[in-house]
Amino acid sequence: MKEFLFTERDFKEIAALVYNACGIVLGEHKREMVYSRIARRIRERKLTDFSTYLAYLNSHKDQEFDAFINALTTNLTSFFRESHHFDYLKKQLVPALLVQNKNSRRVRIWSAGCSTGEEPYSLAMALHELFPSNWDVKILATDLDSNVLKKAHTGVYSAANVNGLDDALLKRWFLKSKDGESYKVKPKLQQLISFKRLNLLQNWPMKGPFDLILCRNVVIYFDKDTKDLLFKRYAKILAPHGHLFLGHSETMGKEHTEFKNLGKTMYQKAADARTV
């Protein structure tokens, strides 16, 4: 028997709140995940069941809604995840940008759904080695979850988190704690990244254009209409010939003529893309 009463009506109300707030679809297969994560909030607030919690949530949105959304967002990431994207970055994309952007010497990259920061820090480590020091290279890293953004901004990771990173990268870009249990990103690397909270379905304050957008393992949680809208918005804010990288289990339909499919979940803005 479960600790808290959790009815079908409770589940549907939670799913509707999450979908309306950020476009994430919570299907029936997510029911147990929803129970376990919201149960923590019920204990935290010392409430008695899901119905009481939802009543509290609706009457205390300023105090509780961010924690509610944070509890239901999935955050799974690692350094240099999906290595084929970084191979393409090194061998194809950066050499092209060195030519295309030679006059401005400016490069802008957006990590959309950056979670705890491993993705943008991986990008920063890679890009620092690939562009001359007189180039203006910046990474915008955004996420809906304020808790993971706090961790990302702090840049402190356990020894297990950095396991698998090359020793040379560890020595160059991280400060090891005295007890050897944690590693902190050096300020020089952090300076390349701006961490901001952003709901992808709301207005975007940045204007772009971006040379590369990474939205990996994010759109898998959206329904088709939301994905289609997001892809169109990405095309609009990308520079001509800009790139979009998706996650390993995500695809874009052929109807999206704004993009050319490069394979391995990599897409390039089409030369004749219509983004109005």
JOBEL-V871540 format. One record per residue. OMEGA is omega in whole degrees, 0 to 359 (NA if undefined). BURIAL is I if it has 24 or more other ideal C-beta (glycine too) atoms within 12 Angstrom, else O. Layout:
OMEGA:BURIAL, OMEGA:BURIAL
This chain:
182:O, 181:O, 184:O, 175:I, 183:O, 186:I, 175:O, 179:O, 177:O, 182:I, 181:I, 179:O, 178:I, 180:I, 180:I, 179:O, 181:I, 180:I, 181:I, 182:O, 188:I, 173:I, 181:I, 181:I, 176:O, 180:I, 182:O, 182:O, 179:O, 186:O, 182:O, 177:O, 178:I, 180:I, 186:I, 183:O, 179:I, 175:I, 177:I, 179:O, 179:I, 178:I, 182:O, 182:O, 179:I, 178:O, 190:I, 180:O, 184:I, 179:I, 178:O, 179:O, 181:I, 176:I, 178:O, 180:I, 182:I, 180:O, 180:O, 186:O, 180:O, 183:O, 193:O, 191:I, 179:I, 179:I, 177:I, 179:I, 179:I, 182:I, 186:I, 176:I, 183:I, 183:I, 179:I, 184:O, 177:I, 178:I, 178:I, 176:I, 183:I, 190:I, 180:O, 176:O, 180:I, 174:I, 179:O, 178:I, 184:I, 189:I, 186:O, 190:I, 182:I, 176:I, 178:O, 180:I, 178:I, 177:O, 185:O, 186:O, 186:I, 180:O, 181:O, 186:O, 183:O, 179:O, 179:I, 182:I, 180:I, 172:I, 185:I, 187:I, 190:I, 180:I, 186:I, 168:I, 182:I, 180:I, 180:I, 177:I, 175:I, 177:I, 181:I, 178:I, 181:I, 185:I, 180:I, 181:I, 192:O, 181:I, 175:I, 185:O, 181:O, 175:O, 179:O, 183:O, 182:I, 179:I, 170:I, 180:I, 183:I, 174:I, 178:I, 188:I, 183:I, 180:I, 180:O, 177:I, 178:I, 178:O, 180:I, 181:I, 178:I, 176:O, 178:I, 184:I, 178:I, 177:O, 179:O, 179:O, 185:I, 178:I, 182:O, 175:O, 177:I, 182:O, 180:O, 177:O, 179:I, 182:I, 184:O, 192:O, 182:I, 172:I, 182:O, 178:O, 182:O, 181:O, 177:O, 184:O, 181:O, 180:O, 179:I, 178:I, 180:I, 182:O, 182:O, 178:O, 180:I, 182:I, 180:O, 191:I, 170:I, 179:I, 181:I, 174:I, 182:I, 170:I, 185:I, 182:I, 178:I, 180:O, 177:O, 181:O, 182:O, 184:O, 184:O, 358:I, 177:I, 177:I, 180:I, 172:I, 172:I, 177:I, 191:I, 180:I, 177:I, 185:I, 177:I, 182:I, 183:I, 173:I, 188:O, 181:O, 180:O, 177:I, 182:I, 179:O, 182:O, 179:I, 178:I, 179:I, 177:I, 180:I, 183:I, 185:I, 177:I, 173:I, 173:I, 182:I, 178:I, 185:I, 174:I, 176:I, 176:I, 180:I, 188:I, 182:O, 184:O, 179:I, 177:O, 182:I, 181:O, 180:O, 179:O, 183:I, 176:O, 185:I, 172:I, 182:O, 180:O, 183:O, 178:O, 178:O, 176:I, 183:I, 178:I, 178:I, 183:I, 182:O, 182:O, 184:O, 175:I, 186:O, 179:O, NA:O
